[in-house]
Amino acid sequence: MAPIVEGVHRKAPPPRGSMPKPPDDIVANVFISTTTLSKLPRTRVVETARVGNLATATVRLSDLKAIANEKQVRQISLAQGLRNCRQEAGTPGP
C-alpha cells in the first residue's frame, strides 16, 4: 500500500528522557538542600518555606540544571503531594 502523502516520513518519537530542553512554562515543587543559610537566587527560585539549609521552592524545569550548578546547592529533590487534593475535607483518606 502506498503512503497517503508522498515524501513525508514519520519520525520516531525521541527516546524517553532525551528531551533537549524542557519548555519554559512547566514548573515543579522541589526541596532544595543548600550548604549555607543564604537565600537562593530569586530570578530562578520562588522559595515557599525554609528551615535552616532546607528550602521548599517552585522552579521552572528548564532552570533545574542552572540551579543545581549553583555553588550553595547540595541536592534538589522533587516534592510529592502528601494528600489527595481532590478529597473533600472531613472524609477519610484511601
C-alpha angles and dihedrals in degrees: 000000000000121000116261093234118036118226096014114117122192114233119221114244114261116264115272112275095018101105106139095218130351118239117269095239098065116094133182137195111238143173113234120197113200136190093227138040093239121113123261121248109288092212091070106018131056104197113208097181140353136196114180109308096344118091133180112214147163114236139171113253089228089061097050096095093050091047091049090052092057110114094232096051114097101171141353120206129183112247119228129206114257096205141024105270091204093056113108119242114264097023120114118253126247 
